[in-house]
């Protein structure tokens, strides 16, 4: 079993930056891909970015390309999401999730963190 804990959310103004962290523990060797999803009120949960723990290859949703950067530190079992030039539409609960293989579908992710709120005021 893998446990994920997110941190780093908060209230910022449009144009500001935030860095989210995802700390993983447990049977981490079973996970290949760790991703950040977000869910705004009344909307579907959507994939923001993902990274392979093995190869470091990354995936980004079009809405965040050029503004967000996902990275990993395998020594610390951590994944980060650097968010720059934040917009009001980035406001959501951000979740860290782990999958045994690379996937962009939320239904493929068996392990989820509790989420961290990001609020961007315009």
KEMI-97299 format. One record per residue (C-alpha): residue number from 0; residue in three letters; x, y, z. Coordinates in steps of 0.1 Angstrom, whole numbers, plus 5000, padded with zeros to 4 digits. Each point is the difference from the previous one (the first is absolute). Layout:
BEGIN
+------+-------+------+------+------+
: guti : nuvex :   xx :   yy :   zz :
+------+-------+------+------+------+
:  NUM :   ALA :    X :    Y :    Z :
...
+------+-------+------+------+------+
END
This chain:
BEGIN
+------+-------+------+------+------+
: guti : nuvex :   xx :   yy :   zz :
+------+-------+------+------+------+
:    0 :   UNK : 5000 : 5000 : 5000 :
:    1 :   UNK : 5012 : 5035 : 4991 :
:    2 :   UNK : 4991 : 5031 : 5020 :
:    3 :   UNK : 5001 : 5035 : 4985 :
:    4 :   UNK : 4999 : 5033 : 5018 :
:    5 :   UNK : 4998 : 5033 : 4983 :
:    6 :   UNK : 5010 : 5034 : 5013 :
:    7 :   UNK : 5007 : 5035 : 4988 :
:    8 :   UNK : 4966 : 5013 : 4990 :
:    9 :   UNK : 4987 : 5034 : 5010 :
:   10 :   UNK : 4985 : 5033 : 4989 :
:   11 :   UNK : 5019 : 5021 : 4975 :
:   12 :   UNK : 4994 : 5027 : 4975 :
:   13 :   UNK : 4999 : 4996 : 4963 :
:   14 :   UNK : 5035 : 5000 : 4986 :
:   15 :   UNK : 5015 : 4985 : 5032 :
:   16 :   UNK : 5018 : 4967 : 5004 :
:   17 :   UNK : 4994 : 4970 : 5022 :
:   18 :   UNK : 5019 : 4967 : 5005 :
:   19 :   UNK : 4981 : 4969 : 5009 :
:   20 :   UNK : 5016 : 4970 : 5015 :
:   21 :   UNK : 4990 : 4964 : 5001 :
:   22 :   UNK : 5016 : 4977 : 5025 :
:   23 :   UNK : 4998 : 4963 : 4993 :
:   24 :   UNK : 5005 : 4971 : 5025 :
:   25 :   UNK : 4993 : 4963 : 5001 :
:   26 :   UNK : 5005 : 4976 : 4971 :
:   27 :   UNK : 5011 : 5028 : 4977 :
:   28 :   UNK : 5019 : 4975 : 4978 :
:   29 :   UNK : 4967 : 4989 : 4986 :
:   30 :   UNK : 4992 : 5034 : 4985 :
:   31 :   UNK : 5013 : 5012 : 4966 :
:   32 :   UNK : 4981 : 5032 : 4994 :
:   33 :   UNK : 4991 : 5027 : 5024 :
:   34 :   UNK : 4977 : 5028 : 4988 :
:   35 :   UNK : 4983 : 5031 : 5012 :
:   36 :   UNK : 4963 : 5003 : 4994 :
:   37 :   UNK : 4977 : 5029 : 5009 :
:   38 :   UNK : 4963 : 5004 : 5006 :
:   39 :   UNK : 4981 : 5033 : 5001 :
:   40 :   UNK : 4965 : 5002 : 5015 :
:   41 :   UNK : 4974 : 4985 : 4976 :
:   42 :   UNK : 5027 : 4988 : 4976 :
:   43 :   UNK : 5015 : 4967 : 4991 :
:   44 :   UNK : 5034 : 4990 : 5014 :
:   45 :   UNK : 5026 : 5007 : 4974 :
:   46 :   UNK : 5036 : 4990 : 4995 :
:   47 :   UNK : 5025 : 5029 : 5004 :
:   48 :   UNK : 5034 : 4984 : 4997 :
:   49 :   UNK : 5016 : 4966 : 5004 :
:   50 :   UNK : 5035 : 4986 : 5003 :
:   51 :   UNK : 5016 : 4966 : 4998 :
:   52 :   UNK : 5020 : 4991 : 5031 :
:   53 :   UNK : 5021 : 4977 : 4979 :
:   54 :   UNK : 5009 : 5021 : 4969 :
:   55 :   UNK : 4990 : 5035 : 5010 :
:   56 :   UNK : 4979 : 5005 : 4969 :
:   57 :   UNK : 4972 : 5025 : 5006 :
:   58 :   UNK : 4965 : 5008 : 4987 :
:   59 :   UNK : 4982 : 5033 : 5003 :
:   60 :   UNK : 4964 : 5011 : 4993 :
:   61 :   UNK : 4998 : 5027 : 4973 :
:   62 :   UNK : 4986 : 5024 : 5025 :
:   63 :   UNK : 5032 : 5000 : 5021 :
:   64 :   UNK : 5027 : 4995 : 4974 :
:   65 :   UNK : 5027 : 5027 : 5004 :
:   66 :   UNK : 4988 : 5010 : 5035 :
:   67 :   UNK : 5002 : 4968 : 5021 :
:   68 :   UNK : 5029 : 4977 : 5005 :
:   69 :   UNK : 4999 : 4966 : 5015 :
:   70 :   UNK : 5031 : 4984 : 5015 :
:   71 :   UNK : 5011 : 4972 : 5022 :
:   72 :   UNK : 5025 : 4992 : 5027 :
:   73 :   UNK : 5002 : 4962 : 5003 :
:   74 :   UNK : 5024 : 5002 : 5029 :
:   75 :   UNK : 4973 : 5018 : 5020 :
:   76 :   UNK : 4971 : 4981 : 4984 :
:   77 :   UNK : 4985 : 5034 : 4991 :
:   78 :   UNK : 4984 : 5016 : 4969 :
:   79 :   UNK : 4996 : 5037 : 4996 :
:   80 :   UNK : 4978 : 5023 : 4979 :
:   81 :   UNK : 5014 : 5035 : 4995 :
:   82 :   UNK : 4972 : 5022 : 4989 :
:   83 :   UNK : 5009 : 5034 : 4985 :
:   84 :   UNK : 4978 : 5028 : 4985 :
:   85 :   UNK : 4970 : 4987 : 5018 :
:   86 :   UNK : 4966 : 5009 : 4987 :
:   87 :   UNK : 4966 : 5001 : 5017 :
:   88 :   UNK : 4990 : 4969 : 4980 :
:   89 :   UNK : 5027 : 4981 : 5017 :
:   90 :   UNK : 4980 : 5001 : 5032 :
:   91 :   UNK : 4992 : 4964 : 5011 :
:   92 :   UNK : 5008 : 4973 : 5024 :
:   93 :   UNK : 5033 : 4984 : 4988 :
:   94 :   UNK : 5005 : 4963 : 5005 :
:   95 :   UNK : 5031 : 4978 : 4997 :
:   96 :   UNK : 4993 : 4965 : 4986 :
:   97 :   UNK : 5021 : 4969 : 4993 :
:   98 :   UNK : 4996 : 4974 : 4973 :
:   99 :   UNK : 5018 : 4968 : 4991 :
:  100 :   UNK : 5004 : 5012 : 4964 :
:  101 :   UNK : 4999 : 5032 : 4981 :
:  102 :   UNK : 4964 : 5012 : 4995 :
:  103 :   UNK : 4980 : 5032 : 4995 :
:  104 :   UNK : 4968 : 4984 : 5014 :
:  105 :   UNK : 4990 : 5007 : 5036 :
:  106 :   UNK : 4983 : 4966 : 5001 :
:  107 :   UNK : 5034 : 4983 : 4996 :
:  108 :   UNK : 5014 : 5015 : 5031 :
:  109 :   UNK : 4995 : 4978 : 5031 :
:  110 :   UNK : 5016 : 5023 : 5026 :
:  111 :   UNK : 4991 : 5036 : 5007 :
:  112 :   UNK : 5011 : 5026 : 5025 :
:  113 :   UNK : 4975 : 5021 : 5020 :
:  114 :   UNK : 5004 : 5030 : 4978 :
:  115 :   UNK : 5012 : 5036 : 5006 :
:  116 :   UNK : 4980 : 5031 : 4992 :
:  117 :   UNK : 5014 : 5026 : 4976 :
:  118 :   UNK : 4981 : 5032 : 4997 :
:  119 :   UNK : 5011 : 5027 : 4976 :
:  120 :   UNK : 4983 : 5034 : 5004 :
:  121 :   UNK : 4998 : 5023 : 4970 :
+------+-------+------+------+------+
END
